[in-house]
Amino acid sequence: MKYLSRPEELVLLTIWKMKEETYGVIIRKHLSEMTGKYWSIGSVYVPLDRLEAKGCLTSYLANPTPERGGKAKRYYRITEAGLERLREIQKVYAAFWDDIPDLSSERTT
């Protein structure tokens, strides 16, 4: 299995979770809401480009709209290869977290 970077993983998971074709601004907003952190435009579009190059996503340009000054939005959708990557990641995390107690009450010595 080829691993994804954490930003790639979170972007891919966001697109899967949204269950529809979506575009960068909405992906960025969702990532910020879920992580509680600021995501710059570059921190979203770099992983999107990488995921598309890896075959995990496909994209297309929609028709331009007047609201965007005639610019088209690029929509992304997850591929079967992307979904398979998420399945693999889920299995790896499950194996690592198996038999680990709730860490919320743990303290270091």
Biopython code that builds the backbone (N, CA, C, O; Angstrom):
import numpy as np
from Bio.PDB.StructureBuilder import StructureBuilder

atoms = [
    (1, "MET", "N", (0.844, -1.186, 0.000)),
    (1, "MET", "CA", (0.000, 0.000, 0.000)),
    (1, "MET", "C", (0.880, 1.237, 0.000)),
    (1, "MET", "O", (1.824, 1.334, 0.785)),
    (2, "LYS", "N", (0.580, 2.162, -0.861)),
    (2, "LYS", "CA", (1.266, 3.449, -0.856)),
    (2, "LYS", "C", (0.476, 4.367, 0.066)),
    (2, "LYS", "O", (-0.737, 4.524, -0.073)),
    (3, "TYR", "N", (1.178, 4.957, 0.988)),
    (3, "TYR", "CA", (0.517, 5.798, 1.969)),
    (3, "TYR", "C", (0.249, 7.186, 1.420)),
    (3, "TYR", "O", (0.951, 7.674, 0.535)),
    (4, "LEU", "N", (-0.771, 7.800, 1.960)),
    (4, "LEU", "CA", (-1.096, 9.188, 1.650)),
    (4, "LEU", "C", (-0.563, 10.063, 2.767)),
    (4, "LEU", "O", (-0.395, 9.608, 3.898)),
    (5, "SER", "N", (-0.297, 11.322, 2.447)),
    (5, "SER", "CA", (0.052, 12.269, 3.500)),
    (5, "SER", "C", (-1.217, 12.540, 4.313)),
    (5, "SER", "O", (-2.324, 12.272, 3.846)),
    (6, "ARG", "N", (-1.058, 13.056, 5.496)),
    (6, "ARG", "CA", (-2.231, 13.357, 6.327)),
    (6, "ARG", "C", (-3.160, 14.365, 5.638)),
    (6, "ARG", "O", (-4.372, 14.149, 5.642)),
    (7, "PRO", "N", (-2.651, 15.457, 5.045)),
    (7, "PRO", "CA", (-3.570, 16.355, 4.329)),
    (7, "PRO", "C", (-4.296, 15.656, 3.177)),
    (7, "PRO", "O", (-5.485, 15.894, 2.965)),
    (8, "GLU", "N", (-3.598, 14.799, 2.434)),
    (8, "GLU", "CA", (-4.253, 14.060, 1.352)),
    (8, "GLU", "C", (-5.361, 13.175, 1.912)),
    (8, "GLU", "O", (-6.460, 13.108, 1.362)),
    (9, "GLU", "N", (-5.058, 12.509, 2.999)),
    (9, "GLU", "CA", (-6.034, 11.633, 3.636)),
    (9, "GLU", "C", (-7.272, 12.414, 4.068)),
    (9, "GLU", "O", (-8.397, 11.982, 3.815)),
    (10, "LEU", "N", (-7.073, 13.549, 4.712)),
    (10, "LEU", "CA", (-8.201, 14.344, 5.197)),
    (10, "LEU", "C", (-9.021, 14.922, 4.048)),
    (10, "LEU", "O", (-10.248, 14.968, 4.128)),
    (11, "VAL", "N", (-8.358, 15.362, 2.982)),
    (11, "VAL", "CA", (-9.067, 15.884, 1.815)),
    (11, "VAL", "C", (-9.886, 14.771, 1.166)),
    (11, "VAL", "O", (-11.056, 14.969, 0.836)),
    (12, "LEU", "N", (-9.281, 13.614, 0.984)),
    (12, "LEU", "CA", (-9.984, 12.495, 0.370)),
    (12, "LEU", "C", (-11.167, 12.054, 1.228)),
    (12, "LEU", "O", (-12.250, 11.785, 0.707)),
    (13, "LEU", "N", (-10.964, 11.980, 2.519)),
    (13, "LEU", "CA", (-12.039, 11.606, 3.434)),
    (13, "LEU", "C", (-13.169, 12.634, 3.413)),
    (13, "LEU", "O", (-14.342, 12.268, 3.492)),
    (14, "THR", "N", (-12.827, 13.896, 3.309)),
    (14, "THR", "CA", (-13.835, 14.955, 3.230)),
    (14, "THR", "C", (-14.691, 14.791, 1.983)),
    (14, "THR", "O", (-15.916, 14.895, 2.047)),
    (15, "ILE", "N", (-14.051, 14.536, 0.855)),
    (15, "ILE", "CA", (-14.803, 14.376, -0.386)),
    (15, "ILE", "C", (-15.703, 13.153, -0.294)),
    (15, "ILE", "O", (-16.854, 13.204, -0.727)),
    (16, "TRP", "N", (-15.203, 12.061, 0.260)),
    (16, "TRP", "CA", (-16.036, 10.870, 0.422)),
    (16, "TRP", "C", (-17.204, 11.157, 1.364)),
    (16, "TRP", "O", (-18.341, 10.774, 1.090)),
    (17, "LYS", "N", (-16.916, 11.825, 2.460)),
    (17, "LYS", "CA", (-17.946, 12.086, 3.469)),
    (17, "LYS", "C", (-19.059, 12.981, 2.931)),
    (17, "LYS", "O", (-20.212, 12.851, 3.344)),
    (18, "MET", "N", (-18.730, 13.874, 2.030)),
    (18, "MET", "CA", (-19.730, 14.802, 1.492)),
    (18, "MET", "C", (-20.672, 14.106, 0.508)),
    (18, "MET", "O", (-21.728, 14.648, 0.180)),
    (19, "LYS", "N", (-20.306, 12.925, 0.039)),
    (19, "LYS", "CA", (-21.165, 12.081, -0.797)),
    (19, "LYS", "C", (-21.639, 12.741, -2.090)),
    (19, "LYS", "O", (-22.620, 12.289, -2.681)),
    (20, "GLU", "N", (-20.990, 13.757, -2.522)),
    (20, "GLU", "CA", (-21.359, 14.390, -3.782)),
    (20, "GLU", "C", (-20.131, 15.057, -4.371)),
    (20, "GLU", "O", (-19.125, 15.254, -3.689)),
    (21, "GLU", "N", (-20.223, 15.394, -5.624)),
    (21, "GLU", "CA", (-19.137, 16.114, -6.246)),
    (21, "GLU", "C", (-19.067, 17.489, -5.596)),
    (21, "GLU", "O", (-20.093, 18.131, -5.368)),
    (22, "THR", "N", (-17.885, 17.923, -5.307)),
    (22, "THR", "CA", (-17.729, 19.175, -4.584)),
    (22, "THR", "C", (-16.507, 19.917, -5.091)),
    (22, "THR", "O", (-15.718, 19.373, -5.864)),
    (23, "TYR", "N", (-16.351, 21.152, -4.660)),
    (23, "TYR", "CA", (-15.250, 21.968, -5.143)),
    (23, "TYR", "C", (-14.437, 22.529, -3.981)),
    (23, "TYR", "O", (-14.836, 22.438, -2.820)),
    (24, "GLY", "N", (-13.292, 23.110, -4.317)),
    (24, "GLY", "CA", (-12.286, 23.505, -3.346)),
    (24, "GLY", "C", (-12.750, 24.336, -2.167)),
    (24, "GLY", "O", (-12.367, 24.055, -1.032)),
    (25, "VAL", "N", (-13.560, 25.343, -2.406)),
    (25, "VAL", "CA", (-13.994, 26.226, -1.318)),
    (25, "VAL", "C", (-14.813, 25.459, -0.281)),
    (25, "VAL", "O", (-14.638, 25.650, 0.922)),
    (26, "ILE", "N", (-15.699, 24.599, -0.750)),
    (26, "ILE", "CA", (-16.533, 23.807, 0.163)),
    (26, "ILE", "C", (-15.680, 22.782, 0.902)),
    (26, "ILE", "O", (-15.882, 22.547, 2.094)),
    (27, "ILE", "N", (-14.733, 22.176, 0.203)),
    (27, "ILE", "CA", (-13.817, 21.229, 0.838)),
    (27, "ILE", "C", (-13.033, 21.935, 1.933)),
    (27, "ILE", "O", (-12.907, 21.417, 3.043)),
    (28, "ARG", "N", (-12.511, 23.102, 1.628)),
    (28, "ARG", "CA", (-11.735, 23.887, 2.599)),
    (28, "ARG", "C", (-12.581, 24.229, 3.828)),
    (28, "ARG", "O", (-12.115, 24.103, 4.960)),
    (29, "LYS", "N", (-13.802, 24.654, 3.607)),
    (29, "LYS", "CA", (-14.697, 25.012, 4.716)),
    (29, "LYS", "C", (-14.952, 23.795, 5.612)),
    (29, "LYS", "O", (-14.901, 23.900, 6.838)),
    (30, "HIS", "N", (-15.220, 22.668, 5.007)),
    (30, "HIS", "CA", (-15.491, 21.455, 5.778)),
    (30, "HIS", "C", (-14.265, 21.028, 6.575)),
    (30, "HIS", "O", (-14.384, 20.656, 7.742)),
    (31, "LEU", "N", (-13.093, 21.077, 5.959)),
    (31, "LEU", "CA", (-11.855, 20.724, 6.655)),
    (31, "LEU", "C", (-11.631, 21.629, 7.872)),
    (31, "LEU", "O", (-11.259, 21.158, 8.946)),
    (32, "SER", "N", (-11.860, 22.915, 7.692)),
    (32, "SER", "CA", (-11.694, 23.857, 8.806)),
    (32, "SER", "C", (-12.664, 23.566, 9.935)),
    (32, "SER", "O", (-12.296, 23.609, 11.109)),
    (33, "GLU", "N", (-13.915, 23.266, 9.571)),
    (33, "GLU", "CA", (-14.917, 22.945, 10.589)),
    (33, "GLU", "C", (-14.558, 21.665, 11.335)),
    (33, "GLU", "O", (-14.674, 21.609, 12.559)),
    (34, "MET", "N", (-14.126, 20.647, 10.613)),
    (34, "MET", "CA", (-13.846, 19.354, 11.222)),
    (34, "MET", "C", (-12.577, 19.363, 12.076)),
    (34, "MET", "O", (-12.523, 18.707, 13.116)),
    (35, "THR", "N", (-11.560, 20.104, 11.640)),
    (35, "THR", "CA", (-10.289, 20.088, 12.358)),
    (35, "THR", "C", (-10.150, 21.245, 13.348)),
    (35, "THR", "O", (-9.310, 21.196, 14.246)),
    (36, "GLY", "N", (-10.960, 22.272, 13.188)),
    (36, "GLY", "CA", (-10.828, 23.448, 14.041)),
    (36, "GLY", "C", (-9.590, 24.266, 13.709)),
    (36, "GLY", "O", (-9.162, 25.098, 14.509)),
    (37, "LYS", "N", (-9.017, 24.037, 12.543)),
    (37, "LYS", "CA", (-7.796, 24.729, 12.116)),
    (37, "LYS", "C", (-8.057, 25.483, 10.821)),
    (37, "LYS", "O", (-8.969, 25.152, 10.063)),
    (38, "TYR", "N", (-7.242, 26.496, 10.586)),
    (38, "TYR", "CA", (-7.310, 27.251, 9.332)),
    (38, "TYR", "C", (-6.623, 26.452, 8.225)),
    (38, "TYR", "O", (-5.511, 25.960, 8.418)),
    (39, "TRP", "N", (-7.265, 26.322, 7.082)),
    (39, "TRP", "CA", (-6.694, 25.665, 5.910)),
    (39, "TRP", "C", (-6.570, 26.717, 4.814)),
    (39, "TRP", "O", (-7.572, 27.275, 4.367)),
    (40, "SER", "N", (-5.358, 26.984, 4.389)),
    (40, "SER", "CA", (-5.151, 27.935, 3.297)),
    (40, "SER", "C", (-5.608, 27.301, 1.988)),
    (40, "SER", "O", (-5.817, 26.090, 1.914)),
    (41, "ILE", "N", (-5.761, 28.120, 0.969)),
    (41, "ILE", "CA", (-6.143, 27.607, -0.349)),
    (41, "ILE", "C", (-5.122, 26.575, -0.826)),
    (41, "ILE", "O", (-5.495, 25.516, -1.331)),
    (42, "GLY", "N", (-3.841, 26.883, -0.666)),
    (42, "GLY", "CA", (-2.789, 25.965, -1.092)),
    (42, "GLY", "C", (-2.802, 24.659, -0.339)),
    (42, "GLY", "O", (-2.487, 23.613, -0.905)),
    (43, "SER", "N", (-3.164, 24.702, 0.943)),
    (43, "SER", "CA", (-3.175, 23.475, 1.743)),
    (43, "SER", "C", (-4.315, 22.545, 1.330)),
    (43, "SER", "O", (-4.357, 21.386, 1.744)),
    (44, "VAL", "N", (-5.232, 23.051, 0.520)),
    (44, "VAL", "CA", (-6.308, 22.220, -0.023)),
    (44, "VAL", "C", (-5.992, 21.805, -1.462)),
    (44, "VAL", "O", (-6.139, 20.637, -1.824)),
    (45, "TYR", "N", (-5.559, 22.768, -2.279)),
    (45, "TYR", "CA", (-5.373, 22.468, -3.705)),
    (45, "TYR", "C", (-4.136, 21.624, -3.990)),
    (45, "TYR", "O", (-4.134, 20.871, -4.964)),
    (46, "VAL", "N", (-3.106, 21.718, -3.196)),
    (46, "VAL", "CA", (-1.936, 20.855, -3.408)),
    (46, "VAL", "C", (-2.314, 19.389, -3.210)),
    (46, "VAL", "O", (-2.004, 18.567, -4.073)),
    (47, "PRO", "N", (-2.980, 19.025, -2.092)),
    (47, "PRO", "CA", (-3.412, 17.637, -1.957)),
    (47, "PRO", "C", (-4.426, 17.214, -3.030)),
    (47, "PRO", "O", (-4.400, 16.071, -3.486)),
    (48, "LEU", "N", (-5.312, 18.121, -3.433)),
    (48, "LEU", "CA", (-6.259, 17.780, -4.495)),
    (48, "LEU", "C", (-5.519, 17.401, -5.774)),
    (48, "LEU", "O", (-5.850, 16.406, -6.419)),
    (49, "ASP", "N", (-4.522, 18.194, -6.135)),
    (49, "ASP", "CA", (-3.733, 17.901, -7.338)),
    (49, "ASP", "C", (-3.004, 16.567, -7.213)),
    (49, "ASP", "O", (-2.979, 15.775, -8.155)),
    (50, "ARG", "N", (-2.414, 16.324, -6.049)),
    (50, "ARG", "CA", (-1.696, 15.066, -5.836)),
    (50, "ARG", "C", (-2.632, 13.862, -5.887)),
    (50, "ARG", "O", (-2.302, 12.835, -6.480)),
    (51, "LEU", "N", (-3.794, 13.992, -5.265)),
    (51, "LEU", "CA", (-4.766, 12.898, -5.251)),
    (51, "LEU", "C", (-5.278, 12.600, -6.659)),
    (51, "LEU", "O", (-5.509, 11.444, -7.014)),
    (52, "GLU", "N", (-5.450, 13.635, -7.439)),
    (52, "GLU", "CA", (-5.887, 13.413, -8.818)),
    (52, "GLU", "C", (-4.776, 12.723, -9.617)),
    (52, "GLU", "O", (-5.051, 11.825, -10.413)),
    (53, "ALA", "N", (-3.538, 13.137, -9.408)),
    (53, "ALA", "CA", (-2.405, 12.497, -10.095)),
    (53, "ALA", "C", (-2.254, 11.034, -9.688)),
    (53, "ALA", "O", (-1.813, 10.210, -10.489)),
    (54, "LYS", "N", (-2.613, 10.708, -8.459)),
    (54, "LYS", "CA", (-2.526, 9.328, -7.960)),
    (54, "LYS", "C", (-3.731, 8.476, -8.375)),
    (54, "LYS", "O", (-3.768, 7.279, -8.093)),
    (55, "GLY", "N", (-4.703, 9.082, -9.036)),
    (55, "GLY", "CA", (-5.883, 8.345, -9.477)),
    (55, "GLY", "C", (-6.958, 8.195, -8.428)),
    (55, "GLY", "O", (-7.898, 7.422, -8.613)),
    (56, "CYS", "N", (-6.840, 8.924, -7.321)),
    (56, "CYS", "CA", (-7.831, 8.828, -6.237)),
    (56, "CYS", "C", (-9.038, 9.726, -6.470)),
    (56, "CYS", "O", (-10.101, 9.514, -5.886)),
    (57, "LEU", "N", (-8.868, 10.724, -7.322)),
    (57, "LEU", "CA", (-9.929, 11.679, -7.633)),
    (57, "LEU", "C", (-9.983, 11.919, -9.131)),
    (57, "LEU", "O", (-8.999, 11.732, -9.846)),
    (58, "THR", "N", (-11.147, 12.334, -9.588)),
    (58, "THR", "CA", (-11.275, 12.902, -10.922)),
    (58, "THR", "C", (-11.864, 14.292, -10.745)),
    (58, "THR", "O", (-12.467, 14.594, -9.716)),
    (59, "SER", "N", (-11.690, 15.121, -11.736)),
    (59, "SER", "CA", (-12.248, 16.470, -11.647)),
    (59, "SER", "C", (-12.729, 16.911, -13.023)),
    (59, "SER", "O", (-12.343, 16.356, -14.052)),
    (60, "TYR", "N", (-13.575, 17.917, -13.004)),
    (60, "TYR", "CA", (-14.040, 18.527, -14.248)),
    (60, "TYR", "C", (-14.411, 19.970, -13.957)),
    (60, "TYR", "O", (-14.695, 20.334, -12.815)),
    (61, "LEU", "N", (-14.406, 20.781, -14.993)),
    (61, "LEU", "CA", (-14.808, 22.173, -14.864)),
    (61, "LEU", "C", (-16.283, 22.294, -15.213)),
    (61, "LEU", "O", (-16.728, 21.795, -16.247)),
    (62, "ALA", "N", (-17.033, 22.954, -14.352)),
    (62, "ALA", "CA", (-18.448, 23.210, -14.597)),
    (62, "ALA", "C", (-18.568, 24.443, -15.488)),
    (62, "ALA", "O", (-17.577, 25.122, -15.756)),
    (63, "ASN", "N", (-19.764, 24.720, -15.936)),
    (63, "ASN", "CA", (-19.987, 25.908, -16.747)),
    (63, "ASN", "C", (-19.694, 27.162, -15.931)),
    (63, "ASN", "O", (-20.000, 27.208, -14.739)),
    (64, "PRO", "N", (-19.108, 28.172, -16.554)),
    (64, "PRO", "CA", (-18.847, 29.426, -15.841)),
    (64, "PRO", "C", (-20.148, 30.065, -15.352)),
    (64, "PRO", "O", (-21.200, 29.923, -15.975)),
    (65, "THR", "N", (-20.053, 30.767, -14.231)),
    (65, "THR", "CA", (-21.235, 31.431, -13.680)),
    (65, "THR", "C", (-20.964, 32.924, -13.518)),
    (65, "THR", "O", (-19.831, 33.329, -13.258)),
    (66, "PRO", "N", (-22.011, 33.744, -13.671)),
    (66, "PRO", "CA", (-21.828, 35.192, -13.497)),
    (66, "PRO", "C", (-21.388, 35.567, -12.082)),
    (66, "PRO", "O", (-20.663, 36.544, -11.894)),
    (67, "GLU", "N", (-21.832, 34.777, -11.070)),
    (67, "GLU", "CA", (-21.474, 35.077, -9.684)),
    (67, "GLU", "C", (-19.965, 35.022, -9.469)),
    (67, "GLU", "O", (-19.436, 35.684, -8.577)),
    (68, "ARG", "N", (-19.286, 34.244, -10.274)),
    (68, "ARG", "CA", (-17.837, 34.090, -10.136)),
    (68, "ARG", "C", (-17.095, 34.884, -11.209)),
    (68, "ARG", "O", (-15.929, 34.608, -11.490)),
    (69, "GLY", "N", (-17.757, 35.858, -11.800)),
    (69, "GLY", "CA", (-17.108, 36.672, -12.814)),
    (69, "GLY", "C", (-16.771, 35.887, -14.071)),
    (69, "GLY", "O", (-15.798, 36.196, -14.759)),
    (70, "GLY", "N", (-17.572, 34.876, -14.369)),
    (70, "GLY", "CA", (-17.352, 34.080, -15.564)),
    (70, "GLY", "C", (-16.367, 32.942, -15.387)),
    (70, "GLY", "O", (-16.029, 32.261, -16.355)),
    (71, "LYS", "N", (-15.895, 32.724, -14.148)),
    (71, "LYS", "CA", (-14.965, 31.623, -13.902)),
    (71, "LYS", "C", (-15.734, 30.343, -13.592)),
    (71, "LYS", "O", (-16.792, 30.367, -12.963)),
    (72, "ALA", "N", (-15.181, 29.242, -14.044)),
    (72, "ALA", "CA", (-15.798, 27.948, -13.782)),
    (72, "ALA", "C", (-15.236, 27.342, -12.497)),
    (72, "ALA", "O", (-14.088, 27.597, -12.134)),
    (73, "LYS", "N", (-16.045, 26.547, -11.818)),
    (73, "LYS", "CA", (-15.599, 25.817, -10.635)),
    (73, "LYS", "C", (-15.079, 24.446, -11.071)),
    (73, "LYS", "O", (-15.623, 23.829, -11.987)),
    (74, "ARG", "N", (-14.028, 23.983, -10.409)),
    (74, "ARG", "CA", (-13.532, 22.630, -10.644)),
    (74, "ARG", "C", (-14.132, 21.727, -9.577)),
    (74, "ARG", "O", (-13.901, 21.914, -8.382)),
    (75, "TYR", "N", (-14.894, 20.760, -10.019)),
    (75, "TYR", "CA", (-15.533, 19.804, -9.126)),
    (75, "TYR", "C", (-14.716, 18.529, -9.051)),
    (75, "TYR", "O", (-14.109, 18.101, -10.033)),
    (76, "TYR", "N", (-14.709, 17.925, -7.861)),
    (76, "TYR", "CA", (-13.944, 16.705, -7.613)),
    (76, "TYR", "C", (-14.881, 15.599, -7.174)),
    (76, "TYR", "O", (-15.887, 15.837, -6.505)),
    (77, "ARG", "N", (-14.527, 14.372, -7.567)),
    (77, "ARG", "CA", (-15.260, 13.200, -7.093)),
    (77, "ARG", "C", (-14.243, 12.087, -6.844)),
    (77, "ARG", "O", (-13.219, 11.990, -7.521)),
    (78, "ILE", "N", (-14.550, 11.270, -5.875)),
    (78, "ILE", "CA", (-13.662, 10.176, -5.500)),
    (78, "ILE", "C", (-13.791, 9.046, -6.526)),
    (78, "ILE", "O", (-14.873, 8.804, -7.061)),
    (79, "THR", "N", (-12.696, 8.370, -6.787)),
    (79, "THR", "CA", (-12.691, 7.221, -7.694)),
    (79, "THR", "C", (-12.720, 5.936, -6.865)),
    (79, "THR", "O", (-12.597, 5.971, -5.641)),
    (80, "GLU", "N", (-12.882, 4.825, -7.539)),
    (80, "GLU", "CA", (-12.828, 3.540, -6.845)),
    (80, "GLU", "C", (-11.452, 3.355, -6.203)),
    (80, "GLU", "O", (-11.348, 2.813, -5.102)),
    (81, "ALA", "N", (-10.397, 3.802, -6.887)),
    (81, "ALA", "CA", (-9.038, 3.706, -6.320)),
    (81, "ALA", "C", (-8.929, 4.557, -5.052)),
    (81, "ALA", "O", (-8.272, 4.152, -4.093)),
    (82, "GLY", "N", (-9.555, 5.713, -5.037)),
    (82, "GLY", "CA", (-9.547, 6.559, -3.848)),
    (82, "GLY", "C", (-10.295, 5.923, -2.701)),
    (82, "GLY", "O", (-9.851, 5.978, -1.554)),
    (83, "LEU", "N", (-11.423, 5.325, -3.005)),
    (83, "LEU", "CA", (-12.204, 4.637, -1.976)),
    (83, "LEU", "C", (-11.416, 3.452, -1.419)),
    (83, "LEU", "O", (-11.458, 3.184, -0.218)),
    (84, "GLU", "N", (-10.707, 2.754, -2.281)),
    (84, "GLU", "CA", (-9.876, 1.630, -1.820)),
    (84, "GLU", "C", (-8.764, 2.130, -0.899)),
    (84, "GLU", "O", (-8.443, 1.467, 0.088)),
    (85, "ARG", "N", (-8.178, 3.274, -1.198)),
    (85, "ARG", "CA", (-7.159, 3.855, -0.305)),
    (85, "ARG", "C", (-7.742, 4.137, 1.069)),
    (85, "ARG", "O", (-7.099, 3.875, 2.085)),
    (86, "LEU", "N", (-8.957, 4.668, 1.104)),
    (86, "LEU", "CA", (-9.596, 4.944, 2.393)),
    (86, "LEU", "C", (-9.866, 3.654, 3.164)),
    (86, "LEU", "O", (-9.701, 3.612, 4.383)),
    (87, "ARG", "N", (-10.273, 2.624, 2.471)),
    (87, "ARG", "CA", (-10.493, 1.336, 3.133)),
    (87, "ARG", "C", (-9.196, 0.819, 3.755)),
    (87, "ARG", "O", (-9.194, 0.339, 4.889)),
    (88, "GLU", "N", (-8.095, 0.920, 3.008)),
    (88, "GLU", "CA", (-6.801, 0.468, 3.505)),
    (88, "GLU", "C", (-6.370, 1.276, 4.727)),
    (88, "GLU", "O", (-5.885, 0.715, 5.709)),
    (89, "ILE", "N", (-6.545, 2.579, 4.661)),
    (89, "ILE", "CA", (-6.183, 3.449, 5.786)),
    (89, "ILE", "C", (-7.006, 3.089, 7.011)),
    (89, "ILE", "O", (-6.480, 3.028, 8.122)),
    (90, "GLN", "N", (-8.289, 2.853, 6.811)),
    (90, "GLN", "CA", (-9.173, 2.493, 7.924)),
    (90, "GLN", "C", (-8.707, 1.202, 8.592)),
    (90, "GLN", "O", (-8.710, 1.104, 9.819)),
    (91, "LYS", "N", (-8.308, 0.215, 7.799)),
    (91, "LYS", "CA", (-7.814, -1.053, 8.350)),
    (91, "LYS", "C", (-6.533, -0.849, 9.152)),
    (91, "LYS", "O", (-6.379, -1.417, 10.233)),
    (92, "VAL", "N", (-5.621, -0.046, 8.631)),
    (92, "VAL", "CA", (-4.362, 0.207, 9.333)),
    (92, "VAL", "C", (-4.627, 0.888, 10.664)),
    (92, "VAL", "O", (-4.077, 0.485, 11.689)),
    (93, "TYR", "N", (-5.468, 1.921, 10.657)),
    (93, "TYR", "CA", (-5.761, 2.617, 11.909)),
    (93, "TYR", "C", (-6.456, 1.696, 12.907)),
    (93, "TYR", "O", (-6.158, 1.728, 14.101)),
    (94, "ALA", "N", (-7.378, 0.880, 12.416)),
    (94, "ALA", "CA", (-8.074, -0.041, 13.319)),
    (94, "ALA", "C", (-7.080, -0.987, 13.978)),
    (94, "ALA", "O", (-7.197, -1.278, 15.168)),
    (95, "ALA", "N", (-6.103, -1.468, 13.215)),
    (95, "ALA", "CA", (-5.096, -2.370, 13.771)),
    (95, "ALA", "C", (-4.236, -1.668, 14.822)),
    (95, "ALA", "O", (-3.919, -2.253, 15.857)),
    (96, "PHE", "N", (-3.862, -0.427, 14.559)),
    (96, "PHE", "CA", (-3.038, 0.310, 15.525)),
    (96, "PHE", "C", (-3.810, 0.636, 16.795)),
    (96, "PHE", "O", (-3.246, 0.578, 17.888)),
    (97, "TRP", "N", (-5.088, 0.978, 16.672)),
    (97, "TRP", "CA", (-5.871, 1.388, 17.829)),
    (97, "TRP", "C", (-6.509, 0.217, 18.563)),
    (97, "TRP", "O", (-7.071, 0.400, 19.643)),
    (98, "ASP", "N", (-6.431, -0.974, 18.001)),
    (98, "ASP", "CA", (-7.003, -2.139, 18.643)),
    (98, "ASP", "C", (-6.346, -2.353, 20.013)),
    (98, "ASP", "O", (-5.121, -2.299, 20.128)),
    (99, "ASP", "N", (-7.132, -2.586, 21.014)),
    (99, "ASP", "CA", (-6.671, -2.858, 22.391)),
    (99, "ASP", "C", (-6.027, -1.660, 23.084)),
    (99, "ASP", "O", (-5.374, -1.833, 24.113)),
    (100, "ILE", "N", (-6.187, -0.477, 22.560)),
    (100, "ILE", "CA", (-5.683, 0.713, 23.256)),
    (100, "ILE", "C", (-6.867, 1.335, 23.993)),
    (100, "ILE", "O", (-7.909, 1.596, 23.392)),
    (101, "PRO", "N", (-6.706, 1.567, 25.279)),
    (101, "PRO", "CA", (-7.808, 2.146, 26.055)),
    (101, "PRO", "C", (-8.032, 3.615, 25.685)),
    (101, "PRO", "O", (-7.226, 4.231, 24.989)),
    (102, "ASP", "N", (-9.117, 4.138, 26.158)),
    (102, "ASP", "CA", (-9.436, 5.547, 25.961)),
    (102, "ASP", "C", (-8.292, 6.380, 26.557)),
    (102, "ASP", "O", (-7.963, 6.246, 27.736)),
    (103, "LEU", "N", (-7.698, 7.234, 25.731)),
    (103, "LEU", "CA", (-6.543, 8.018, 26.164)),
    (103, "LEU", "C", (-6.923, 9.322, 26.863)),
    (103, "LEU", "O", (-6.042, 10.017, 27.371)),
    (104, "SER", "N", (-8.187, 9.666, 26.902)),
    (104, "SER", "CA", (-8.578, 10.945, 27.471)),
    (104, "SER", "C", (-8.233, 11.074, 28.953)),
    (104, "SER", "O", (-8.039, 12.186, 29.443)),
    (105, "SER", "N", (-8.154, 9.969, 29.664)),
    (105, "SER", "CA", (-7.824, 10.047, 31.097)),
    (105, "SER", "C", (-6.380, 9.652, 31.389)),
    (105, "SER", "O", (-5.959, 9.645, 32.546)),
    (106, "GLU", "N", (-5.625, 9.326, 30.349)),
    (106, "GLU", "CA", (-4.224, 8.924, 30.543)),
    (106, "GLU", "C", (-3.357, 10.131, 30.839)),
    (106, "GLU", "O", (-3.615, 11.231, 30.350)),
    (107, "ARG", "N", (-2.319, 9.916, 31.651)),
    (107, "ARG", "CA", (-1.354, 10.963, 31.982)),
    (107, "ARG", "C", (0.028, 10.385, 31.786)),
    (107, "ARG", "O", (0.243, 9.184, 31.951)),
    (108, "THR", "N", (0.964, 11.247, 31.432)),
    (108, "THR", "CA", (2.343, 10.802, 31.364)),
    (108, "THR", "C", (2.937, 10.878, 32.757)),
    (108, "THR", "O", (2.437, 11.612, 33.610)),
    (109, "THR", "N", (3.996, 10.128, 32.991)),
    (109, "THR", "CA", (4.585, 10.118, 34.337)),
    (109, "THR", "C", (5.678, 11.137, 34.469)),
    (109, "THR", "O", (6.281, 11.261, 35.536)),
]
sb = StructureBuilder()
sb.init_structure("model")
sb.init_model(0)
sb.init_chain("A")
sb.init_seg("    ")
for serial, (resi, resn, name, xyz) in enumerate(atoms, 1):
    if name == "N":
        sb.init_residue(resn, " ", resi, " ")
    sb.init_atom(name, np.array(xyz, "f"), 0.0, 1.0, " ", f" {name:<3s}", serial, name[0])
structure = sb.get_structure()
